[in-house]
């Protein structure tokens, strides 16, 4: 990477790292707050998380168009502002519908910030180095969020309040926004792209239709599995493994520490070996971790499954992002990523609702076993018929010699 590319990657990593620290304080304890303090049912919690996922399906396309026309920097800034408002407003919310609105606002933030940041990196980093760049970016974000995870339960117990976590998370998002606005250089030549039009045929052109559809089918099923488990993970672990609240942060910390340590090596594997195989194996590792988590009840296996989940997550993030970016062109990258993310969220929107039905209609363990099977199927499917990276680069006109 040249000097400008490194600067873009580092600034985005710093801004994401600060925001991720706040998110890490909130994520492990939020579902517990809804379940224990507000007495929401598992199905209601699942619906709240589904609203977040639906927002990820509604907002990406308009923000992708905005990103391609007005630039990555203002789009990313709007996303971080969405985080800040969502986190701070949780101090005052009490009803399910209020949390539904705030979840939608957080989804708006993710729809705006993450695709813009990913596109900004792809704008300035060559396809041969993107796996490594996303590995650095993900490692920085993960490094911060693991600290938040570790402190999440401790902060609640220490201050005997969930509200302090919401407040700190919101304030950190505001600091992240300031870093982005002050230090990030726009990566897009806006003057030449202002009149570009949104065209699905341009995104799914004939030469990449097959690899795009295979990729999307695999990640839709994979997203269903992951989205089904995350909204109930903390509640299930406390009940199944009989651990205190402060220890739940250790579980999430172990998961993210594993993901952070694995992030840069798995990014290198994407560059040197294949993002196709990295993604498929990442699905299989994640599926096995969820199966262990849902069927065992010893602390040792809880830690092992958390470590495997972290490794699988790092592989999925780096490989999925690299594979997706290799299927996009600079001129329409923002909207292409947004369309891909909208379609990927189809599975994610259903997952939390299904897990709530499985939990309340059958048994909590089924909320892990069924999603694990879905993720396993996605991994096998992609390993068998996914399109290799070299073939994609040839389709996109990239010299592979």
VEXDREN-2710 file (C-alpha; in Angstrom, 1 decimal):
% VEXDREN-2710
k/r/px/py/pz
1/UNK/0.0/0.0/0.0
2/UNK/1.2/3.5/-0.7
3/UNK/1.2/6.4/1.8
4/UNK/-2.3/7.7/1.0
5/UNK/-3.8/4.2/1.2
6/UNK/-2.2/3.5/4.5
7/UNK/-3.5/6.9/5.9
8/UNK/-7.0/6.1/4.7
9/UNK/-6.9/2.6/6.3
10/UNK/-5.5/3.9/9.6
11/UNK/-7.9/6.8/10.0
12/UNK/-10.9/4.6/9.2
13/UNK/-9.5/2.0/11.6
14/UNK/-9.1/4.6/14.4
15/UNK/-12.6/6.0/13.9
16/UNK/-14.1/2.5/13.9
17/UNK/-12.0/1.5/16.9
18/UNK/-13.4/4.4/19.1
19/UNK/-17.0/3.7/18.1
20/UNK/-16.5/-0.1/18.5
21/UNK/-15.3/0.4/22.1
22/UNK/-18.7/2.0/22.9
23/UNK/-20.6/-0.7/21.0
24/UNK/-18.6/-3.4/23.0
25/UNK/-19.8/-1.9/26.3
26/UNK/-23.4/-2.3/25.1
27/UNK/-23.7/-5.4/23.0
28/UNK/-23.3/-8.2/25.6
29/UNK/-25.6/-6.6/28.2
30/UNK/-28.3/-5.1/26.1
31/UNK/-30.3/-8.3/25.6
32/UNK/-29.9/-9.0/29.4
33/UNK/-31.3/-5.5/30.1
34/UNK/-34.3/-6.2/28.0
35/UNK/-34.9/-9.6/29.4
36/UNK/-34.2/-9.1/33.1
37/UNK/-34.9/-5.4/33.8
38/UNK/-37.8/-4.8/31.3
39/UNK/-39.1/-8.4/31.3
40/UNK/-39.3/-8.6/27.5
41/UNK/-39.9/-12.1/26.1
42/UNK/-37.3/-13.9/23.9
43/UNK/-39.6/-13.5/20.9
44/UNK/-40.0/-9.7/21.6
45/UNK/-36.2/-9.4/21.9
46/UNK/-35.9/-11.3/18.6
47/UNK/-38.4/-8.9/16.9
48/UNK/-36.4/-5.9/18.1
49/UNK/-33.2/-7.4/16.6
50/UNK/-35.1/-8.2/13.5
51/UNK/-36.1/-4.6/13.1
52/UNK/-32.4/-3.7/13.2
53/UNK/-31.8/-6.3/10.5
54/UNK/-34.7/-5.0/8.4
55/UNK/-33.2/-1.5/8.6
56/UNK/-30.0/-3.0/7.2
57/UNK/-32.1/-4.1/4.2
58/UNK/-34.0/-0.8/3.7
59/UNK/-31.3/1.8/4.1
60/UNK/-28.2/0.5/2.3
61/UNK/-29.3/1.3/-1.3
62/UNK/-30.1/5.0/-0.7
63/UNK/-26.9/5.4/1.3
64/UNK/-25.0/3.5/-1.4
65/UNK/-26.2/5.9/-4.0
66/UNK/-25.4/8.8/-1.7
67/UNK/-21.9/7.4/-1.2
68/UNK/-21.3/7.2/-4.9
69/UNK/-22.6/10.7/-5.6
70/UNK/-21.5/12.7/-2.5
71/UNK/-18.6/10.7/-1.2
72/UNK/-17.6/8.1/1.4
73/UNK/-16.7/10.6/4.1
74/UNK/-20.2/12.3/4.6
75/UNK/-21.9/8.9/4.3
76/UNK/-19.7/7.3/7.0
77/UNK/-20.2/10.4/9.2
78/UNK/-24.0/10.1/9.0
79/UNK/-23.7/6.4/10.1
80/UNK/-21.6/7.3/13.2
81/UNK/-24.1/10.0/14.1
82/UNK/-26.9/7.3/14.0
83/UNK/-24.9/5.2/16.5
84/UNK/-24.6/8.1/18.9
85/UNK/-28.3/9.0/18.9
86/UNK/-29.3/5.3/19.2
87/UNK/-27.1/4.6/22.2
88/UNK/-27.9/7.7/24.1
89/UNK/-31.6/7.4/23.6
90/UNK/-31.7/3.9/25.2
91/UNK/-31.3/5.7/28.5
92/UNK/-34.9/7.0/28.2
93/UNK/-36.6/4.2/26.2
94/UNK/-38.9/1.7/28.1
95/UNK/-41.3/0.2/25.5
96/UNK/-40.7/-2.4/22.9
97/UNK/-41.7/-0.1/20.1
98/UNK/-39.3/2.6/21.3
99/UNK/-36.4/0.1/21.2
100/UNK/-37.6/-1.0/17.8
101/UNK/-37.2/2.6/16.6
102/UNK/-33.7/2.8/18.2
103/UNK/-32.7/-0.5/16.6
104/UNK/-33.8/0.8/13.2
105/UNK/-31.6/3.9/13.9
106/UNK/-28.6/1.7/14.7
107/UNK/-29.3/-0.2/11.5
108/UNK/-29.3/3.1/9.6
109/UNK/-25.9/3.7/11.1
110/UNK/-24.5/0.4/10.0
111/UNK/-26.1/0.8/6.6
112/UNK/-24.3/4.1/6.1
113/UNK/-21.0/3.8/7.9
114/UNK/-19.8/0.2/7.2
115/UNK/-20.3/0.1/3.4
116/UNK/-18.9/3.6/3.0
117/UNK/-15.8/2.6/5.1
118/UNK/-15.3/-0.7/3.2
119/UNK/-15.7/1.2/-0.2
120/UNK/-13.3/3.9/0.9
121/UNK/-10.6/1.2/1.5
122/UNK/-11.4/-0.5/-1.8
123/UNK/-11.1/2.9/-3.6
124/UNK/-7.5/3.3/-2.6
125/UNK/-6.2/-0.3/-2.1
126/UNK/-5.5/-2.7/-5.0
127/UNK/-7.4/-6.0/-5.2
128/UNK/-4.2/-7.9/-4.4
129/UNK/-3.8/-6.2/-1.0
130/UNK/-7.5/-5.8/0.0
131/UNK/-7.5/-8.9/2.2
132/UNK/-4.6/-7.5/4.2
133/UNK/-6.2/-4.0/4.4
134/UNK/-9.5/-5.4/5.7
135/UNK/-7.5/-7.6/8.1
136/UNK/-5.9/-4.4/9.6
137/UNK/-9.2/-2.6/9.7
138/UNK/-11.0/-5.5/11.3
139/UNK/-8.2/-6.1/13.8
140/UNK/-8.3/-2.5/15.0
141/UNK/-12.1/-2.6/15.4
142/UNK/-12.0/-6.0/17.1
143/UNK/-9.2/-4.9/19.4
144/UNK/-11.3/-2.1/20.8
145/UNK/-14.5/-4.0/21.0
146/UNK/-12.9/-6.8/23.0
147/UNK/-12.0/-4.2/25.7
148/UNK/-15.6/-3.1/25.7
149/UNK/-16.8/-6.7/25.9
150/UNK/-14.5/-7.4/28.8
151/UNK/-15.7/-4.3/30.7
152/UNK/-19.4/-4.5/29.8
153/UNK/-20.5/-6.7/32.7
154/UNK/-18.1/-5.2/35.1
155/UNK/-19.3/-1.7/34.4
156/UNK/-22.9/-2.7/35.0
157/UNK/-22.1/-4.4/38.2
158/UNK/-19.8/-1.7/39.4
159/UNK/-22.2/1.2/38.8
160/UNK/-25.3/-1.0/39.4
161/UNK/-26.8/0.5/36.3
162/UNK/-27.1/-0.3/32.6
163/UNK/-27.5/3.4/31.7
164/UNK/-23.8/4.3/32.2
165/UNK/-23.0/1.9/29.4
166/UNK/-25.5/3.5/27.0
167/UNK/-24.1/7.0/27.9
168/UNK/-20.4/6.0/27.4
169/UNK/-21.3/4.3/24.1
170/UNK/-23.0/7.4/22.8
171/UNK/-20.2/9.7/23.8
172/UNK/-17.5/7.5/22.2
173/UNK/-19.5/7.6/19.0
174/UNK/-19.4/11.4/19.1
175/UNK/-15.6/11.3/19.5
176/UNK/-15.4/8.8/16.6
177/UNK/-17.4/11.2/14.5
178/UNK/-14.9/14.1/15.3
179/UNK/-12.0/11.9/14.2
180/UNK/-13.6/11.0/11.0
181/UNK/-14.5/14.6/10.1
182/UNK/-11.1/16.0/11.0
183/UNK/-8.7/13.4/9.7
184/UNK/-10.3/11.4/6.8
185/UNK/-9.5/12.5/3.2
186/UNK/-12.3/11.8/0.7
187/UNK/-11.4/8.8/-1.5
188/UNK/-13.9/9.4/-4.3
189/UNK/-13.7/11.7/-7.3
190/UNK/-17.1/13.2/-6.8
191/UNK/-17.0/15.6/-9.8
192/UNK/-17.0/12.7/-12.3
193/UNK/-19.7/10.6/-10.6
194/UNK/-22.4/13.1/-9.6
195/UNK/-24.6/12.2/-12.6
196/UNK/-24.2/8.4/-12.4
197/UNK/-27.5/6.5/-12.3
198/UNK/-28.6/3.6/-10.2
199/UNK/-28.9/0.6/-12.5
200/UNK/-29.3/-3.0/-11.3
201/UNK/-28.3/-4.3/-14.7
202/UNK/-25.0/-2.5/-14.3
203/UNK/-24.5/-4.1/-10.9
204/UNK/-25.5/-7.6/-11.9
205/UNK/-24.0/-7.6/-15.4
206/UNK/-23.7/-10.9/-17.3
207/UNK/-20.0/-11.4/-16.6
208/UNK/-20.4/-11.5/-12.8
209/UNK/-24.0/-12.8/-12.4
210/UNK/-23.1/-16.4/-11.6
211/UNK/-20.4/-15.7/-8.9
212/UNK/-22.6/-12.9/-7.4
213/UNK/-25.7/-15.1/-7.0
214/UNK/-23.7/-18.0/-5.6
215/UNK/-22.0/-15.7/-3.1
216/UNK/-25.3/-14.1/-2.1
217/UNK/-27.1/-17.4/-1.6
218/UNK/-24.3/-18.7/0.7
219/UNK/-24.1/-15.5/2.8
220/UNK/-28.0/-15.2/3.1
221/UNK/-28.1/-18.7/4.7
222/UNK/-25.0/-17.9/6.8
223/UNK/-26.4/-14.6/8.0
224/UNK/-29.6/-16.4/9.0
225/UNK/-27.7/-18.6/11.3
226/UNK/-25.5/-15.9/12.9
227/UNK/-28.4/-13.5/13.3
228/UNK/-30.5/-16.2/15.0
229/UNK/-28.0/-16.7/17.7
230/UNK/-26.5/-13.3/18.6
231/UNK/-29.7/-11.7/20.1
232/UNK/-30.0/-14.5/22.7
233/UNK/-26.3/-15.4/23.2
234/UNK/-25.8/-13.7/26.6
235/UNK/-29.2/-14.8/28.0
236/UNK/-28.6/-18.4/26.9
237/UNK/-25.0/-18.5/28.3
238/UNK/-26.1/-17.2/31.7
239/UNK/-29.0/-19.7/32.0
240/UNK/-27.2/-22.7/30.4
241/UNK/-23.8/-22.3/32.1
242/UNK/-25.0/-20.7/35.3
243/UNK/-22.5/-17.9/35.3
244/UNK/-22.7/-14.4/36.9
245/UNK/-23.4/-11.2/34.9
246/UNK/-19.9/-9.9/35.2
247/UNK/-18.5/-13.1/33.5
248/UNK/-20.6/-12.6/30.4
249/UNK/-18.2/-10.0/29.3
250/UNK/-15.4/-12.5/29.5
251/UNK/-17.2/-14.8/27.1
252/UNK/-17.6/-12.0/24.5
253/UNK/-14.1/-10.9/25.2
254/UNK/-12.7/-14.4/24.4
255/UNK/-14.7/-14.4/21.2
256/UNK/-13.4/-11.0/20.1
257/UNK/-9.9/-11.6/21.2
258/UNK/-9.8/-14.7/19.1
259/UNK/-11.3/-12.8/16.2
260/UNK/-8.7/-10.0/16.5
261/UNK/-5.7/-12.4/16.7
262/UNK/-7.1/-14.3/13.7
263/UNK/-8.0/-11.2/11.6
264/UNK/-4.6/-10.3/10.0
265/UNK/-3.6/-13.9/9.3
266/UNK/-6.9/-14.7/7.7
267/UNK/-6.6/-11.6/5.6
268/UNK/-3.3/-12.8/4.4
269/UNK/-4.7/-16.2/3.6
270/UNK/-7.4/-14.4/1.5
271/UNK/-4.7/-12.7/-0.5
272/UNK/-2.2/-15.6/-0.8
273/UNK/-4.6/-18.5/-1.1
274/UNK/-8.3/-17.9/-1.8
275/UNK/-11.2/-15.9/-0.3
276/UNK/-13.6/-18.6/-1.6
277/UNK/-12.0/-21.3/0.6
278/UNK/-11.5/-19.0/3.5
279/UNK/-15.2/-18.0/3.5
280/UNK/-16.4/-21.6/3.2
281/UNK/-14.1/-22.9/6.0
282/UNK/-15.1/-19.8/8.1
283/UNK/-18.8/-20.9/7.9
284/UNK/-17.9/-24.5/8.9
285/UNK/-15.8/-23.3/12.0
286/UNK/-18.6/-21.0/13.1
287/UNK/-21.2/-23.8/12.7
288/UNK/-19.2/-26.1/14.9
289/UNK/-18.7/-23.4/17.5
290/UNK/-22.5/-22.8/17.7
291/UNK/-23.2/-26.5/17.9
292/UNK/-20.8/-26.8/20.9
293/UNK/-22.2/-23.8/22.5
294/UNK/-25.8/-25.1/22.3
295/UNK/-25.2/-28.7/23.4
296/UNK/-22.6/-28.4/26.2
297/UNK/-22.6/-26.9/29.6
298/UNK/-19.0/-26.8/30.9
299/UNK/-17.0/-23.6/31.2
300/UNK/-14.1/-25.2/29.3
301/UNK/-16.2/-25.9/26.2
302/UNK/-17.9/-22.5/26.5
303/UNK/-14.4/-20.9/26.2
304/UNK/-13.4/-23.2/23.3
305/UNK/-16.6/-22.5/21.4
306/UNK/-16.1/-18.8/21.9
307/UNK/-12.5/-19.1/20.5
308/UNK/-13.8/-21.0/17.5
309/UNK/-16.6/-18.5/16.9
310/UNK/-13.9/-15.7/16.9
311/UNK/-11.8/-17.5/14.4
312/UNK/-14.8/-18.3/12.2
313/UNK/-16.0/-14.7/12.4
314/UNK/-12.6/-13.3/11.3
315/UNK/-12.5/-15.7/8.3
316/UNK/-16.0/-14.8/7.3
317/UNK/-15.6/-11.0/7.6
318/UNK/-12.3/-10.8/5.7
319/UNK/-13.2/-13.4/3.0
320/UNK/-16.7/-12.1/2.5
321/UNK/-15.6/-8.5/2.2
322/UNK/-12.7/-9.3/-0.1
323/UNK/-14.9/-11.5/-2.3
324/UNK/-17.6/-8.9/-2.5
325/UNK/-15.2/-6.1/-3.3
326/UNK/-13.6/-8.1/-6.0
327/UNK/-17.0/-8.3/-7.7
328/UNK/-17.4/-4.5/-7.7
329/UNK/-16.1/-1.5/-9.8
330/UNK/-15.1/1.8/-8.4
331/UNK/-17.7/3.9/-10.2
332/UNK/-20.6/1.9/-8.7
333/UNK/-18.9/0.4/-5.7
334/UNK/-21.0/2.2/-3.0
335/UNK/-24.4/1.1/-4.5
336/UNK/-23.1/-2.4/-5.4
337/UNK/-22.0/-3.1/-1.8
338/UNK/-25.3/-1.7/-0.6
339/UNK/-27.4/-3.9/-2.9
340/UNK/-25.3/-7.0/-1.9
341/UNK/-25.8/-6.0/1.8
342/UNK/-29.6/-5.6/1.3
343/UNK/-29.9/-9.1/-0.2
344/UNK/-27.6/-10.6/2.5
345/UNK/-29.9/-9.3/5.2
346/UNK/-32.8/-11.4/3.9
347/UNK/-31.6/-14.2/6.1
348/UNK/-30.5/-12.0/8.9
349/UNK/-34.0/-10.5/9.3
350/UNK/-35.6/-13.9/9.7
351/UNK/-33.0/-15.4/12.1
352/UNK/-33.9/-13.6/15.3
353/UNK/-37.6/-14.3/14.9
354/UNK/-36.9/-18.0/14.2
355/UNK/-34.6/-18.3/17.3
356/UNK/-37.4/-16.8/19.5
357/UNK/-39.9/-19.3/18.1
358/UNK/-37.5/-22.2/18.7
359/UNK/-36.7/-21.0/22.2
360/UNK/-40.3/-20.5/23.3
361/UNK/-41.9/-23.3/21.3
362/UNK/-39.4/-26.1/21.7
363/UNK/-36.2/-25.7/23.7
364/UNK/-33.4/-23.1/24.0
365/UNK/-30.9/-25.5/22.6
366/UNK/-32.7/-25.7/19.3
367/UNK/-32.1/-21.9/18.9
368/UNK/-28.4/-22.9/18.4
369/UNK/-28.6/-26.3/16.8
370/UNK/-30.8/-25.3/13.8
371/UNK/-28.8/-22.1/13.0
372/UNK/-25.6/-24.2/13.2
373/UNK/-26.9/-26.6/10.6
374/UNK/-27.9/-23.7/8.3
375/UNK/-24.3/-22.2/8.6
376/UNK/-22.8/-25.6/7.9
377/UNK/-24.9/-26.0/4.8
378/UNK/-23.8/-22.5/3.6
379/UNK/-20.1/-23.5/4.1
380/UNK/-20.3/-26.8/2.2
381/UNK/-22.3/-25.1/-0.6
382/UNK/-19.8/-22.4/-1.1
383/UNK/-16.8/-24.6/-1.0
384/UNK/-18.3/-26.9/-3.7
385/UNK/-19.7/-24.4/-6.2
386/UNK/-18.3/-21.0/-5.2
387/UNK/-16.3/-19.3/-8.0
388/UNK/-12.5/-19.1/-7.5
389/UNK/-10.9/-15.7/-7.0
390/UNK/-8.7/-15.9/-10.1
391/UNK/-11.8/-16.5/-12.3
392/UNK/-13.5/-13.5/-10.8
393/UNK/-10.5/-11.3/-11.4
394/UNK/-10.5/-12.4/-15.0
395/UNK/-14.2/-11.6/-15.3
396/UNK/-13.5/-8.2/-13.9
397/UNK/-10.6/-7.6/-16.3
398/UNK/-7.9/-7.8/-13.7
399/UNK/-4.5/-9.1/-14.8
400/UNK/-3.8/-12.3/-12.7
401/UNK/-0.3/-12.9/-14.0
END
